[in-house]
Amino acid sequence: MEIIAIVLLVIAVVFVVRTLKVVPQQNAWVVERLGKYNATLTPGLNFLVPFVDRVAYKHSLKEIPLDVPSQVCITKDNTQLTVDGILYFQVTDPMRASYGSSNYIVAITQLAQTTLRSVIGKMELDKTFEERDAINAAVVNALDEAAANWGVKVLRYEIKDLAPPAEILRSMQAQITAEREKRALIAASEGRRQEQINIATGEREANIARSEGEKQADINRAQGEAAAIVAVADATAEAIRKIASALREPGGPEAVQLKVAEMAVDAFGQLAKVNNTMIVPGNLSEVSGLVASAMALFKSADIGGKNLG
């Protein structure tokens, strides 16, 4: 009886194990019934028919990173380029992932490599470094279209490294160095050009300011000279008016005669000093005649002024 009880207990345990299935979160199990697809078990507790149903495939629904092995690609300008990358995908249809391909991981890897060779073969070497995003997008589009039949969604592809041959790297480095030297020379020449422009502009502005200053100085000088001439003329006119007024006063003519005589004598004295010789008029009456002539001029001027008045 004990043996029968043990056997029954074992059978019961086997039935329970085969009947109850607990699927973890973010997983999907594919169940076959008598060798044919029957259902996909979702996370949680699930029930199967013992000895009829069996779990044939287990899939993780998480995002899976897949390292794509490095390979040598030929660019449009016939340059070898070693490329490797990483692919991210996710199982979206467990049934298709189970029966759409015998090994969808190998299929995705091979398709990623062939697509990458095709995309890079359409580009020149320099473009491959500049168009990484375009390469990644092209690989993802090609894989996503094909992987739909395998129940897989390709999320993204990232190039990890692009490695040209050592000779190409050296020539690229030399090209970069030459380009930097060229930019430095251009920058230096632009600096010298701007310096010359600044110097010329400064000299021009200085010349303009200098000429404006000289112009203003000439104007001020001319205005000063004009003012001086006007002042001298006013002073002379005032002196003449005072002399004319003095002539009308009592004793005025006699004073003028005395002043003219003094001026005549002083003129003879100055002439004697210049010639270092004493000059005396041969006839002293000439001096009185000179004074009389001067007085006649004063009188005629005075009469003219009265007539004008």
Secondary structure in CASP SS format (residue, H / E / C, confidence):
PFRMAT SS
TARGET T0000
AUTHOR 0000-0000-0000
METHOD secondary structure of the structure
MODEL  1
M C 1.00
E H 1.00
I H 1.00
I H 1.00
A H 1.00
I H 1.00
V H 1.00
L H 1.00
L H 1.00
V H 1.00
I H 1.00
A H 1.00
V H 1.00
V H 1.00
F H 1.00
V H 1.00
V H 1.00
R H 1.00
T H 1.00
L E 1.00
K E 1.00
V E 1.00
V E 1.00
P C 1.00
Q C 1.00
Q C 1.00
N E 1.00
A E 1.00
W E 1.00
V E 1.00
V E 1.00
E E 1.00
R E 1.00
L C 1.00
G C 1.00
K E 1.00
Y E 1.00
N E 1.00
A E 1.00
T E 1.00
L E 1.00
T C 1.00
P C 1.00
G E 1.00
L E 1.00
N E 1.00
F E 1.00
L C 1.00
V C 1.00
P C 1.00
F C 1.00
V C 1.00
D E 1.00
R E 1.00
V E 1.00
A E 1.00
Y E 1.00
K E 1.00
H E 1.00
S E 1.00
L C 1.00
K C 1.00
E C 1.00
I E 1.00
P E 1.00
L E 1.00
D E 1.00
V E 1.00
P E 1.00
S E 1.00
Q E 1.00
V E 1.00
C E 1.00
I E 1.00
T C 1.00
K C 1.00
D C 1.00
N C 1.00
T C 1.00
Q E 1.00
L E 1.00
T E 1.00
V E 1.00
D E 1.00
G E 1.00
I E 1.00
L E 1.00
Y E 1.00
F E 1.00
Q E 1.00
V E 1.00
T C 1.00
D C 1.00
P H 1.00
M H 1.00
R H 1.00
A H 1.00
S H 1.00
Y H 1.00
G C 1.00
S C 1.00
S C 1.00
N C 1.00
Y H 1.00
I H 1.00
V H 1.00
A H 1.00
I H 1.00
T H 1.00
Q H 1.00
L H 1.00
A H 1.00
Q H 1.00
T H 1.00
T H 1.00
L H 1.00
R H 1.00
S H 1.00
V H 1.00
I H 1.00
G H 1.00
K C 1.00
M C 1.00
E C 1.00
L H 1.00
D H 1.00
K H 1.00
T H 1.00
F H 1.00
E H 1.00
E C 1.00
R H 1.00
D H 1.00
A H 1.00
I H 1.00
N H 1.00
A H 1.00
A H 1.00
V H 1.00
V H 1.00
N H 1.00
A H 1.00
L H 1.00
D H 1.00
E H 1.00
A H 1.00
A H 1.00
A H 1.00
N H 1.00
W H 1.00
G C 1.00
V E 1.00
K E 1.00
V E 1.00
L E 1.00
R E 1.00
Y E 1.00
E E 1.00
I E 1.00
K E 1.00
D E 1.00
L E 1.00
A E 1.00
P C 1.00
P C 1.00
A H 1.00
E H 1.00
I H 1.00
L H 1.00
R H 1.00
S H 1.00
M H 1.00
Q H 1.00
A H 1.00
Q H 1.00
I H 1.00
T H 1.00
A H 1.00
E H 1.00
R H 1.00
E H 1.00
K H 1.00
R H 1.00
A H 1.00
L H 1.00
I H 1.00
A H 1.00
A H 1.00
S H 1.00
E H 1.00
G H 1.00
R H 1.00
R H 1.00
Q H 1.00
E H 1.00
Q H 1.00
I H 1.00
N H 1.00
I H 1.00
A H 1.00
T H 1.00
G H 1.00
E H 1.00
R H 1.00
E H 1.00
A H 1.00
N H 1.00
I H 1.00
A H 1.00
R H 1.00
S H 1.00
E H 1.00
G H 1.00
E H 1.00
K H 1.00
Q H 1.00
A H 1.00
D H 1.00
I H 1.00
N H 1.00
R H 1.00
A H 1.00
Q H 1.00
G H 1.00
E H 1.00
A H 1.00
A H 1.00
A H 1.00
I H 1.00
V H 1.00
A H 1.00
V H 1.00
A H 1.00
D H 1.00
A H 1.00
T H 1.00
A H 1.00
E H 1.00
A H 1.00
I H 1.00
R H 1.00
K H 1.00
I H 1.00
A H 1.00
S H 1.00
A H 1.00
L H 1.00
R H 1.00
E C 1.00
P C 1.00
G C 1.00
G H 1.00
P H 1.00
E H 1.00
A H 1.00
V H 1.00
Q H 1.00
L H 1.00
K H 1.00
V H 1.00
A H 1.00
E H 1.00
M H 1.00
A H 1.00
V H 1.00
D H 1.00
A H 1.00
F H 1.00
G H 1.00
Q H 1.00
L H 1.00
A H 1.00
K H 1.00
V H 1.00
N H 1.00
N C 1.00
T C 1.00
M C 1.00
I C 1.00
V C 1.00
P C 1.00
G C 1.00
N C 1.00
L C 1.00
S H 1.00
E H 1.00
V H 1.00
S H 1.00
G H 1.00
L H 1.00
V H 1.00
A H 1.00
S H 1.00
A H 1.00
M H 1.00
A H 1.00
L H 1.00
F H 1.00
K H 1.00
S H 1.00
A H 1.00
D H 1.00
I H 1.00
G H 1.00
G H 1.00
K H 1.00
N H 1.00
L H 1.00
G C 1.00
END
